[in-house]
Amino acid sequence: MKNSLKNFRIMGLIEGSSLLILLFIAMPLKYFVDLPEAVSFVGPIHGALFTLYILFIAYMTFIARWPFRFSIGAFAAAFIPFGNIVLDKRLENWKQNHSTENSLA
């Protein structure tokens, strides 16, 4: 579970970064500099990373037996700019609290 969570957090940050690049770099280049190629390049990369991120959520939900509420939150975070950064911080706190509880048991 520890490595699965670490891999998920990394994937979330990568996917979240691709969303930020798409929204704050590629889209302005398309509309303000008339460079639509930026979105044509970044868009499919973001789409592939988003699909992979959804597969990671499914893995964490069904194989790693992640709480379903985390899956819903992770899915929602993918649509919000900086959402995966907030999610990563919450998962880091959850991991620390969860490992503390396990070490006390």
Secondary structure in CASP SS format (residue, H / E / C, confidence):
PFRMAT SS
TARGET T0000
AUTHOR 0000-0000-0000
METHOD secondary structure of the structure
MODEL  1
M C 1.00
K H 1.00
N H 1.00
S H 1.00
L H 1.00
K H 1.00
N H 1.00
F H 1.00
R H 1.00
I H 1.00
M H 1.00
G H 1.00
L H 1.00
I H 1.00
E H 1.00
G H 1.00
S H 1.00
S H 1.00
L H 1.00
L H 1.00
I H 1.00
L H 1.00
L H 1.00
F H 1.00
I H 1.00
A H 1.00
M H 1.00
P H 1.00
L H 1.00
K H 1.00
Y H 1.00
F H 1.00
V C 1.00
D C 1.00
L C 1.00
P C 1.00
E H 1.00
A H 1.00
V H 1.00
S H 1.00
F H 1.00
V H 1.00
G H 1.00
P H 1.00
I H 1.00
H H 1.00
G H 1.00
A H 1.00
L H 1.00
F H 1.00
T H 1.00
L H 1.00
Y H 1.00
I H 1.00
L H 1.00
F H 1.00
I H 1.00
A H 1.00
Y H 1.00
M H 1.00
T H 1.00
F H 1.00
I C 1.00
A C 1.00
R C 1.00
W C 1.00
P C 1.00
F H 1.00
R H 1.00
F H 1.00
S H 1.00
I H 1.00
G H 1.00
A H 1.00
F H 1.00
A H 1.00
A H 1.00
A C 1.00
F C 1.00
I C 1.00
P C 1.00
F C 1.00
G H 1.00
N H 1.00
I H 1.00
V H 1.00
L H 1.00
D H 1.00
K H 1.00
R H 1.00
L H 1.00
E H 1.00
N H 1.00
W H 1.00
K H 1.00
Q H 1.00
N H 1.00
H H 1.00
S H 1.00
T H 1.00
E H 1.00
N H 1.00
S H 1.00
L H 1.00
A C 1.00
END
